Amino acid sequence: MKAVITIIIITLFLGCKTMEETNKYTITKIEQGKDGQTLYLKDSKNNVYTTVISIPNGNFVKVEEGNKIKLEIIKMIETYPPILVSKSIEIIK
């Protein structure tokens, strides 16, 4: 019984860590828009995404190309590249 509980706990821990890692991206390009910026992102598997940051969206932070960021993602819109709608953005130092 203890072994089963231990396996479940380890599985949950690894699952959470994997999810956390998939929310980390590198900014490869920034396009200035009227009300904010479009960030082009690449994850650790070289998948490409975009996200929009703006003051009206409540997720604006000052970023630069090459910054590594972590997103709190609300949803993903299936386009090419996929658009990540984020609630918050954190720069990873």
Secondary structure by P-SEA (a helix, b strand, c coil): caaaaaaaaaaaaaaaaaaaaaaccccccccccccbbbbbbcccccccbbbbbccccccccccccccccccccccccccccbbbbcccccccc
